[in-house]
Amino acid sequence: MSLDILGSGSGDRGDVGGREVTVVGAGVGGLAAAAYLADAGADVRVLEQHDRPGGHANRFVEDGYTFDTGPSWYLMPDVFERFFGHFGRSPEDFYDLVHLDPHYRVFWKDGDRADVRPDMAHNRALFDSYEDGAGEALEAYLDEAEYTYEVGMDRFVYEDRGRLRDFVDLDVLKSARGLSLLGTMNDHVADYVDHPKLRQLLQYTLVFLGGSPYNTPALYNLLSHVDFNLGVYYPEGGMYSVVEGMVELAEDLGATVETGRPVRRVERNGAGLRTDTDAGPVAADAVISNANPAHVERELLPEGRREHGEGYWEGRTLAPSAYMLYLGVEGGVDPLAHHTLVLPTDWKSHFESIFEEPRWPEDPAYYVNVPSTTDDAVAPEGGHTVVVLVPIAPGLEDDDPARERFREQVLDDIAAHTGVDLRGRIAVEREACVSEFAARYGDPRGSALGLAHTLRQTGPFRPDHRSDALEGLYYTGAYTRPGIGVPMCLISGEHAAEAVVADR
């Protein structure tokens, strides 16, 4: 396993003792890399431009309402256990988990509604209620998804295979036999169930990867194993509790996390590198950037040192941006669940509005997060914390008139299709959209997630952890391998740390 190069637990020092490493950005990938390298003996400084660590995974509190600004689904608990376990710790040392029931609730816009629960008998009966034999088909699909997950994680995710030739390995090829790699998820799911609503239930998790059923490889059927079999959890206090735990762990291991330290430039400094900040330069033997490589190349590197031209980034398929409403609501919100999806019965036009003909969606599919249905501490008594996320095309013009029109459209849609009218009782309101993701995080065209997981942007086709522009510069986070999502960023931080150790 890839952890071997870093040792197997707290106190097991690697081969980077005394080396100085600067991590640019205290997102999940940056914090993970800092923890691994501090544990391996490096002198690690994390420089975060904002006043709080976390990057996209952040938090704000207003008038007693607590909001996670980014990720809100706690999936793949085994990855979190593996991360903390490397240091002789467990997630429970830092936060308490609640297994959600239902995992999520779906409202279709024809008036139908369904719950996906941790009870597989319930889910099998749910599938059978839509299509004869679909419950048995679900079990067969999940058996395949479990196999894909186990093989994929063990041989293609935890192992950082960054070159095509890394896949031409007899053991890897034997392990991969039977995996569905090349077809789309839409075609793959159609081999199991016919009913369009059941196909949606098996494919909605692709949104977490920034893709669509029509451009994401069938390999990602493994997400159904994550969803149905591994379960959906909630860390009390919200996802930011995970970030707080990671900061505490990294600092316990000896890393320093400094906020309010924007990096203006990264360049050679003799045998090492130097990061320029407003408070002065910081020299290091290596730099790991949690800031995305497009931003680093455009804004932080000397022009002659850039690895990719503008055409490279313009030719990438970006994951969606998002229109987000953060609402502190007075009164009840039943029947909204902790995780609620509102879906048109035909969602193809929404995906087309993101990936094919960029425009504001006319009949949006969207997500509503209400953590206060599980956690009383995130809203005042009698109120609820509500976050609405609508995936939209990156690069859309999101001026005030466009936002106001879409806000009214979304609130109308929630009222019409869930029966919950939020208007007239909103005590706190903020929003985020394309402009905020571009300005706050330097995300290309305001993507909220990074590079979509298309076939040409999976595995070795994603940006490498090692930069060819500057020796000693490395990348971690959602733009590199293995990809998008908090669990993947944890693993990306491990991979970047391993690269530093291997290149010592």
C-alpha positions in Angstrom: 0.0 0.0 0.0 1.1 3.5 -0.7 1.3 4.5 3.0 4.5 2.4 3.4 6.8 5.1 2.1 5.6 7.4 4.9 5.7 4.9 7.7 2.8 3.3 9.5 1.9 5.6 12.4 2.7 8.6 14.5 6.3 8.8 15.5 7.5 6.6 12.6 9.7 9.2 10.9 10.4 9.0 7.2 13.4 10.3 5.3 12.6 14.0 5.3 13.8 14.9 8.8 15.0 18.5 9.0 13.7 19.4 5.5 11.5 22.5 5.3 8.2 22.2 3.4 5.7 25.0 2.7 2.1 24.1 2.0 0.2 26.8 0.1 -3.5 26.6 1.1 -5.1 24.9 4.2 -7.7 23.0 2.3 -8.3 19.3 2.9 -5.5 18.2 0.6 -3.1 20.7 2.0 -3.8 19.8 5.6 -3.5 16.1 4.8 -0.1 16.6 3.2 1.0 18.7 6.1 0.0 16.0 8.6 1.8 13.2 6.7 5.0 15.2 6.2 5.1 16.5 9.8 4.8 12.9 10.9 7.7 12.0 8.6 9.9 14.6 10.3 9.6 17.6 8.0 9.4 21.2 9.3 6.0 22.1 7.8 4.4 25.5 7.5 0.9 25.9 6.0 0.2 29.3 4.5 -3.6 30.0 4.1 -4.7 33.3 2.5 -8.0 33.5 4.3 -8.7 34.0 8.0 -9.8 30.4 8.5 -8.4 27.1 7.3 -10.5 24.8 5.2 -10.5 26.2 1.7 -13.8 25.4 0.0 -14.7 23.3 3.1 -15.4 26.3 5.3 -18.0 27.7 7.8 -19.7 30.9 8.8 -22.0 31.6 11.7 -24.6 34.4 11.8 -27.4 35.0 14.3 -27.1 31.5 15.7 -27.2 29.8 12.3 -24.1 27.7 11.4 -23.4 27.0 7.7 -21.0 24.7 6.0 -20.1 26.7 2.9 -18.8 23.8 0.8 -18.9 20.0 1.2 -21.8 18.7 3.3 -21.9 14.9 2.6 -19.7 12.6 4.7 -19.2 9.6 2.5 -16.6 6.9 2.3 -16.0 6.7 6.1 -13.3 4.0 5.5 -11.1 6.7 3.9 -11.4 9.0 7.0 -10.7 6.0 9.3 -7.6 5.1 7.2 -6.3 8.7 7.3 -6.6 9.2 11.0 -5.5 5.6 11.7 -2.2 6.2 10.1 -1.4 8.5 13.0 -2.7 6.2 15.6 -5.9 8.2 15.9 -9.6 7.8 14.9 -12.2 10.2 13.6 -14.0 9.8 17.0 -11.0 11.5 18.6 -12.1 14.7 16.9 -15.8 14.5 16.1 -18.9 12.4 16.6 -20.7 10.8 13.7 -24.4 10.2 13.1 -25.5 7.6 10.6 -28.3 9.3 8.7 -31.7 7.7 8.2 -32.8 8.4 5.5 -29.6 8.8 3.7 -31.5 11.2 1.6 -35.0 12.1 0.3 -35.9 12.6 -3.3 -38.8 14.8 -4.5 -39.6 14.4 -8.2 -41.3 17.2 -9.9 -44.3 15.0 -10.9 -45.3 14.9 -7.2 -43.5 11.6 -6.4 -41.2 11.1 -3.5 -38.8 8.4 -2.2 -36.4 7.8 0.7 -33.1 5.9 0.3 -32.3 4.4 3.7 -29.6 2.3 5.4 -32.1 -0.6 5.4 -31.4 -2.6 2.2 -34.7 -4.4 2.5 -36.4 -1.1 2.2 -34.3 -0.1 -0.8 -35.0 -3.3 -2.6 -38.7 -2.9 -2.0 -38.5 0.7 -3.2 -36.9 -0.4 -6.5 -39.4 -3.2 -6.9 -42.2 -0.7 -6.5 -41.1 1.0 -9.7 -40.2 -2.0 -11.8 -40.7 -5.7 -11.4 -37.4 -7.4 -10.6 -35.6 -4.1 -10.0 -34.8 -5.0 -6.4 -32.8 -8.0 -7.5 -31.2 -5.9 -10.2 -30.2 -3.4 -7.5 -28.4 -6.1 -5.5 -26.6 -7.3 -8.6 -25.6 -3.8 -9.5 -24.3 -3.2 -5.9 -22.4 -6.4 -6.0 -20.6 -5.1 -9.1 -20.2 -1.7 -7.5 -18.6 -3.2 -4.4 -16.1 -5.1 -6.5 -15.3 -2.0 -8.5 -14.8 -0.1 -5.3 -12.5 -2.6 -3.7 -10.3 -3.1 -6.8 -10.5 0.6 -7.8 -9.5 1.9 -4.4 -6.8 -0.7 -3.7 -5.1 -0.7 -7.1 -6.0 2.7 -8.7 -6.7 5.2 -6.0 -4.6 4.4 -2.9 -1.8 3.5 -5.4 -0.8 6.7 -7.2 -0.6 5.5 -10.9 0.4 8.7 -12.6 1.7 7.3 -15.9 0.0 5.1 -18.5 2.7 2.5 -18.2 1.8 2.1 -14.5 -1.4 0.5 -15.7 0.5 -2.0 -17.9 1.3 -4.2 -15.0 0.2 -7.9 -15.0 -1.2 -7.8 -11.4 -3.1 -4.6 -12.1 -4.5 -5.9 -15.4 -5.6 -9.1 -13.6 -7.3 -7.1 -10.9 -9.0 -4.8 -13.4 -10.5 -7.7 -15.4 -14.2 -7.2 -15.4 -14.2 -3.6 -14.5 -16.3 -1.4 -16.7 -14.0 1.4 -17.7 -14.9 2.9 -21.0 -18.7 3.2 -21.4 -20.7 6.0 -19.9 -22.6 5.6 -16.6 -25.9 6.3 -18.4 -25.4 3.3 -20.7 -24.1 1.1 -17.9 -27.0 1.7 -15.6 -29.4 1.0 -18.5 -28.1 -2.6 -18.4 -29.7 -3.1 -15.0 -32.9 -1.0 -14.7 -35.3 0.6 -17.2 -37.3 3.0 -15.0 -35.9 6.6 -15.4 -36.3 7.3 -11.7 -34.3 4.3 -10.7 -31.6 5.2 -13.1 -31.5 8.6 -11.5 -31.1 7.1 -8.0 -28.1 5.1 -9.3 -26.5 8.1 -11.0 -27.1 11.2 -8.9 -23.8 10.8 -7.0 -21.9 11.7 -10.2 -22.7 15.3 -9.2 -20.1 14.8 -6.4 -17.5 14.1 -9.1 -18.5 17.2 -11.1 -19.8 15.0 -14.0 -22.9 13.9 -15.7 -24.3 10.4 -16.6 -23.4 11.2 -20.2 -19.7 12.0 -19.8 -18.5 10.1 -16.8 -17.0 6.6 -17.2 -18.9 3.6 -15.9 -16.0 2.9 -13.6 -17.7 5.3 -11.2 -20.5 2.9 -10.5 -18.4 2.4 -7.4 -20.2 5.4 -5.9 -23.4 3.4 -5.6 -21.5 1.1 -3.2 -20.5 4.2 -1.3 -24.0 5.5 -1.2 -26.1 2.3 -0.5 -23.6 0.0 1.3 -21.1 2.2 3.2 -23.8 4.7 4.3 -24.2 8.5 4.6 -23.0 10.1 7.9 -23.0 13.5 9.5 -20.2 14.8 11.7 -21.8 16.8 14.6 -21.2 20.5 14.1 -21.0 20.0 10.4 -18.3 19.1 7.9 -16.1 21.9 9.2 -15.7 19.7 12.3 -13.5 17.5 10.1 -11.4 20.4 9.1 -11.0 21.4 12.7 -9.9 17.9 13.5 -7.3 17.9 10.7 -5.9 21.2 11.9 -5.6 19.9 15.4 -3.9 16.7 14.2 -1.4 18.5 11.9 -0.5 20.9 14.7 -0.1 18.0 17.2 2.3 16.4 14.8 4.4 19.6 14.6 3.0 21.5 11.6 2.3 25.2 11.8 -0.9 26.5 10.2 -0.8 30.3 9.5 -4.0 32.1 8.3 -4.1 35.5 6.7 -0.9 34.6 4.7 -1.7 34.9 1.0 1.1 33.8 -1.3 1.9 36.1 -4.2 4.7 34.2 -5.9 6.6 30.9 -6.0 10.1 30.8 -7.5 13.5 29.3 -7.3 15.7 30.1 -4.3 19.1 28.6 -4.8 18.7 24.8 -4.3 15.1 25.3 -3.0 12.0 27.4 -3.5 10.7 30.7 -2.1 7.1 31.8 -1.6 6.6 35.5 -1.4 3.9 36.7 1.1 2.9 40.2 2.3 4.8 39.4 5.5 8.0 38.6 3.6 9.5 35.6 1.8 9.4 32.0 3.1 12.1 29.7 2.0 11.7 25.9 1.8 13.1 22.8 0.3 9.8 21.9 -1.3 6.4 23.6 -1.8 3.1 21.7 -2.0 0.3 23.8 -3.5 -3.3 23.1 -2.5 -4.1 26.1 -4.7 -5.2 24.7 -8.1 -2.5 24.4 -10.8 -4.3 26.7 -13.2 -4.3 29.6 -10.7 -0.7 28.9 -9.7 0.6 28.9 -13.3 -1.3 32.1 -14.1 -0.8 34.1 -11.0 2.1 32.7 -8.9 4.8 31.4 -11.3 7.2 33.4 -13.4 5.8 33.5 -16.9 8.7 31.5 -18.4 8.2 28.8 -15.8 4.6 27.8 -16.6 4.0 24.2 -17.5 0.8 24.7 -19.6 -0.3 27.4 -22.0 -3.7 29.0 -21.8 -5.0 26.6 -24.5 -4.5 23.6 -22.1 -6.7 25.0 -19.4 -9.3 26.3 -21.9 -9.5 22.8 -23.3 -10.3 21.1 -20.0 -13.8 20.0 -19.1 -14.5 21.8 -15.9 -16.9 20.5 -13.2 -20.0 22.6 -12.6 -20.1 25.8 -10.7 -23.0 26.3 -8.3 -25.6 28.8 -7.4 -25.8 28.6 -3.6 -28.3 30.1 -1.1 -27.4 30.0 2.6 -30.7 30.6 4.5 -31.4 30.9 8.2 -35.2 30.1 8.3 -37.6 30.6 11.1 -40.2 27.9 11.6 -40.5 24.3 10.4 -39.3 22.9 7.1 -40.9 19.4 7.2 -40.9 17.3 5.0 -37.3 18.4 3.9 -34.8 15.8 5.1 -31.1 16.4 6.2 -30.2 15.7 2.5 -32.9 16.4 0.0 -32.8 16.1 -3.8 -35.3 17.8 -6.1 -35.3 16.3 -9.5 -37.2 16.7 -12.8 -38.2 13.3 -14.2 -36.0 14.1 -17.2 -32.8 15.8 -16.1 -30.9 15.6 -19.4 -31.6 19.3 -20.3 -30.1 20.4 -17.0 -26.8 18.5 -17.8 -26.9 19.9 -21.3 -27.1 23.4 -19.8 -23.9 22.7 -17.9 -21.7 20.8 -20.3 -23.1 21.3 -23.8 -24.9 24.7 -24.2 -24.0 26.7 -21.1 -27.0 28.6 -19.8 -29.1 29.0 -16.6 -31.2 25.9 -16.3 -34.9 26.2 -17.0 -35.9 23.2 -15.0 -33.1 22.7 -12.5 -32.2 19.6 -10.5 -30.8 20.7 -7.2 -29.9 19.8 -3.6 -31.2 21.1 -0.3 -29.2 20.5 2.9 -30.9 21.0 6.3 -28.4 19.8 8.9 -30.6 21.3 11.7 -33.0 18.3 11.2 -30.1 16.2 12.7 -28.1 18.7 14.8 -30.0 21.2 17.1 -26.7 23.1 17.6 -26.5 24.6 14.1 -29.7 26.7 14.3 -31.5 28.6 17.1 -34.5 27.1 18.7 -37.5 27.1 16.3 -35.3 27.7 13.3 -33.5 25.8 10.6 -30.2 26.1 8.7 -31.0 25.5 5.0 -28.4 25.5 2.1 -29.6 25.2 -1.5 -27.1 24.2 -4.2 -28.0 24.2 -7.9 -25.2 23.0 -10.2 -24.7 25.4 -13.1 -22.3 25.9 -15.9 -18.9 27.4 -15.0 -18.3 30.8 -16.6 -21.9 32.0 -16.7 -22.6 35.7 -16.4 -23.9 36.0 -12.8 -24.7 39.6 -12.4 -27.2 40.9 -9.9 -30.3 40.7 -12.2 -29.4 37.1 -13.3 -29.0 36.0 -9.6 -32.2 37.7 -8.5 -34.2 36.0 -11.3 -32.8 32.6 -10.4 -33.3 33.1 -6.7 -37.0 33.7 -7.2 -37.1 30.7 -9.6 -35.5 28.4 -7.1 -37.6 29.5 -4.1 -40.7 29.1 -6.3 -39.5 25.6 -7.3 -38.9 24.5 -3.7 -42.3 25.6 -2.6 -44.1 24.0 -5.6 -42.3 20.6 -5.4 -41.6 20.0 -1.7 -44.5 22.0 -0.2 -42.1 24.1 1.9 -42.3 27.9 1.2 -39.2 29.5 2.7 -40.1 33.1 1.7 -41.3 35.5 4.3 -39.4 33.8 7.2 -35.8 34.1 6.1 -33.8 35.6 9.0 -30.3 35.1 7.5 -29.4 35.0 3.8 -26.2 34.9 1.8 -25.4 33.5 -1.6 -22.4 32.4 -3.7 -22.1 31.8 -7.4 -19.6 31.7 -10.2 -18.0 35.1 -9.3 -17.3 34.1 -5.7 -15.6 30.8 -6.6 -13.4 32.5 -9.2 -12.5 35.4 -6.9 -12.1 33.7 -3.6 -10.4 30.5 -4.7 -9.0 31.3 -8.1 -11.1 28.5 -9.7 -11.0 28.6 -13.5 -14.3 30.1 -14.8 -15.7 29.8 -11.3 -15.9 26.0 -11.2 -17.0 25.0 -7.7 -15.3 21.6 -7.9 -12.4 21.4 -10.3 -11.8 19.2 -13.3 -14.7 16.9 -14.2 -14.1 13.1 -14.1 -14.4 12.5 -17.8 -12.5 9.6 -19.4 -9.8 12.0 -20.6 -9.5 13.5 -17.1 -9.3 10.3 -15.0 -6.2 8.8 -13.5 -3.0 9.6 -15.4 -4.8 12.2 -17.5 -5.3 14.5 -14.5 -2.5 17.0 -13.6 0.4 15.4 -11.9 1.5 15.8 -8.3 4.9 16.9 -9.4 5.2 20.1 -11.3 7.4 20.1 -14.4 7.6 23.9 -14.2 9.7 24.1 -11.0 11.6 21.3 -9.4 10.4 21.0 -5.8 6.9 22.2 -6.5 4.0 19.7 -6.0 0.2 19.8 -6.2 -2.5 18.3 -4.0 -6.3 18.7 -4.1 -9.2 18.2 -6.4 -7.4 19.1 -9.6 -4.9 16.3 -9.2 -5.2 12.6 -8.7 -7.4 10.9 -7.5 -9.9 13.7 -7.9 -12.9 15.5 -6.5 -14.4 15.1 -3.1 -13.2 15.3 0.5 -12.1 11.6 0.7 -10.2 12.0 -2.6 -8.4 15.1 -1.3 -7.3 13.2 1.8 -5.7 10.7 -0.5 -4.3 13.4 -2.7 -2.5 14.9 0.2 -0.9 11.5 1.0 0.2 11.1 -2.6 1.8 14.6 -2.7 3.6 13.9 0.6 4.9 10.6 -0.8 6.3 12.4 -3.8 8.2 14.8 -1.6 9.6 11.9 0.4 10.5 9.9 -2.7 12.3 13.0 -4.3 14.1 14.0 -1.1 
